[in-house]
């Protein structure tokens, strides 16, 4: 029974890896064939497909002259879908769901670590320590089932966070539209051709959550960075050399001091959340315990997303790129506490004073 369960979980993990890897291998081979090669060595696109596989799992890379640690957040949805497809067959071979998920995730992380090892080439290597950690965590999240009723406030907070990121994406899209001439100029300079243009556009779309998070951080007065020593906020813009990529055309070129006070927008978001929590009912002590539990979960998720959305972009002078994750998290944490006081404790204090009279 145990041998059968291990065998089934291994085959499904291998299937999930293949379901993610093979389409990426096709893309890598197509791009390699379109670009041409002086050596004709097909091992290059094979390694590239492994790098793409590891990249969509958000695993940092070290390369000659720098690192690649800022990776597209949207890309992680594809391996999560592939992992999820193999779960039903694994469940049928196990008596307990948690055991099935753990074994399945362990096989998946082991296979991913093997890919990371065999893809090391000419100084380009995925982080071998983080590969099993990230892939195991992604597999566990992908195979999780969540009790909606017990986590209503948490899901509502995620919806609010998604809405704010969507607003950031819309503002970024509008900024791109306002700078179409710069985008055309950059595209001419790149001269990437049809295939290269399609791939460059696809990569930028996968980076959209990272960009949207930086955009909403800028709009709410927190700001972001685009390289060493850079500061991009409503009151200050300090930029060094930026790469010639179409998405940088939307970078702000003038200050907007009023954005310094836009941090209050997060206060409005959290007030909506606490109104939702207050409507769940219960004593003040119960509500307090509930919002502390949910608040810690929300804070950890937001901090993790902010941390993964930023990093080094190929060169040391492009580090950091994205939101300042700890500053972003601290600002949201303070706003979270203020909103809870305004919605939960100030009204309770007022009611207590009125009853005393």
DAVEN-V947969 format. One record per backbone hydrogen bond with DSSP energy under -1.0 kcal/mol. CO is the residue of the C=O (numbers start at 1). NH is the residue of the N-H. If there is no record, write none. Layout:
BEGIN
co = [CO & CO]
nh = [NH & NH]
END
This chain:
BEGIN
co = [1 & 2 & 3 & 4 & 5 & 6 & 7 & 8 & 9 & 10 & 11 & 12 & 13 & 14 & 15 & 16 & 17 & 18 & 21 & 22 & 23 & 24 & 25 & 26 & 27 & 28 & 29 & 30 & 31 & 32 & 41 & 42 & 43 & 44 & 45 & 46 & 47 & 48 & 49 & 50 & 51 & 52 & 54 & 55 & 60 & 61 & 62 & 63 & 66 & 67 & 68 & 73 & 74 & 75 & 76 & 77 & 78 & 79 & 80 & 81 & 86 & 87 & 88 & 90 & 91 & 96 & 97 & 98 & 99 & 100 & 101 & 102 & 103 & 104 & 105 & 106 & 107 & 108 & 109 & 110 & 111 & 112 & 113 & 114 & 115 & 121 & 124 & 125 & 127 & 130 & 131 & 132 & 133 & 134 & 135 & 136 & 137 & 138 & 139 & 141 & 151 & 152 & 153 & 154 & 155 & 156 & 157 & 158 & 159 & 160 & 161 & 162 & 163 & 164 & 165 & 166 & 167 & 168 & 169 & 170 & 171 & 172 & 173 & 174 & 176 & 179 & 180 & 181 & 182 & 183 & 184 & 185 & 186 & 187 & 193 & 194 & 195 & 196 & 197 & 198 & 199 & 200 & 201 & 202 & 203 & 205 & 206 & 207 & 208 & 209 & 210 & 211 & 212 & 213 & 214 & 215 & 216 & 217 & 217 & 218 & 224 & 225 & 227 & 231 & 232 & 234 & 236 & 238 & 243 & 245 & 246 & 247 & 248 & 256 & 257 & 258 & 259 & 261 & 262 & 263 & 264 & 265 & 266 & 267 & 268 & 269 & 270 & 271 & 272 & 273 & 274 & 275 & 277 & 278 & 283 & 284 & 285 & 286 & 287 & 288 & 289 & 290 & 291 & 292 & 293 & 294 & 295 & 296 & 297 & 298 & 299 & 300 & 301 & 302 & 303 & 304 & 305 & 311 & 312 & 312 & 313 & 315 & 317 & 318 & 320 & 321 & 322 & 323 & 324 & 325 & 326 & 327 & 328 & 329 & 330 & 331 & 332 & 333 & 334 & 335 & 336 & 337 & 338 & 339 & 340 & 340 & 341 & 345 & 346 & 347 & 348 & 349 & 350 & 351 & 352 & 353]
nh = [5 & 6 & 7 & 8 & 9 & 10 & 11 & 12 & 13 & 14 & 15 & 16 & 17 & 18 & 19 & 20 & 21 & 22 & 25 & 26 & 27 & 28 & 29 & 30 & 31 & 32 & 33 & 34 & 35 & 36 & 44 & 46 & 47 & 48 & 49 & 50 & 51 & 52 & 53 & 54 & 55 & 56 & 59 & 58 & 127 & 68 & 125 & 66 & 63 & 314 & 61 & 76 & 77 & 78 & 80 & 81 & 82 & 83 & 84 & 85 & 90 & 91 & 92 & 93 & 94 & 100 & 101 & 102 & 103 & 104 & 105 & 106 & 107 & 108 & 109 & 110 & 111 & 112 & 113 & 114 & 115 & 116 & 117 & 118 & 119 & 124 & 121 & 62 & 131 & 134 & 135 & 136 & 137 & 138 & 139 & 140 & 141 & 142 & 143 & 144 & 155 & 156 & 157 & 158 & 159 & 160 & 161 & 162 & 163 & 164 & 165 & 166 & 167 & 168 & 169 & 170 & 171 & 172 & 173 & 174 & 175 & 176 & 177 & 178 & 179 & 183 & 184 & 185 & 186 & 187 & 188 & 189 & 190 & 191 & 197 & 198 & 199 & 200 & 201 & 202 & 203 & 204 & 205 & 206 & 207 & 208 & 74 & 211 & 212 & 213 & 214 & 215 & 216 & 217 & 218 & 219 & 220 & 222 & 223 & 221 & 232 & 322 & 230 & 238 & 224 & 256 & 233 & 231 & 245 & 248 & 249 & 250 & 251 & 259 & 260 & 261 & 262 & 264 & 265 & 266 & 268 & 269 & 270 & 271 & 272 & 273 & 274 & 275 & 276 & 277 & 278 & 279 & 280 & 281 & 287 & 288 & 289 & 290 & 291 & 292 & 293 & 294 & 295 & 296 & 297 & 298 & 299 & 300 & 301 & 302 & 303 & 304 & 305 & 306 & 307 & 308 & 309 & 321 & 69 & 70 & 315 & 318 & 228 & 313 & 227 & 311 & 225 & 325 & 328 & 329 & 330 & 331 & 332 & 333 & 334 & 335 & 336 & 337 & 338 & 339 & 340 & 341 & 342 & 343 & 344 & 345 & 346 & 349 & 350 & 351 & 352 & 353 & 354 & 355 & 356 & 357]
END
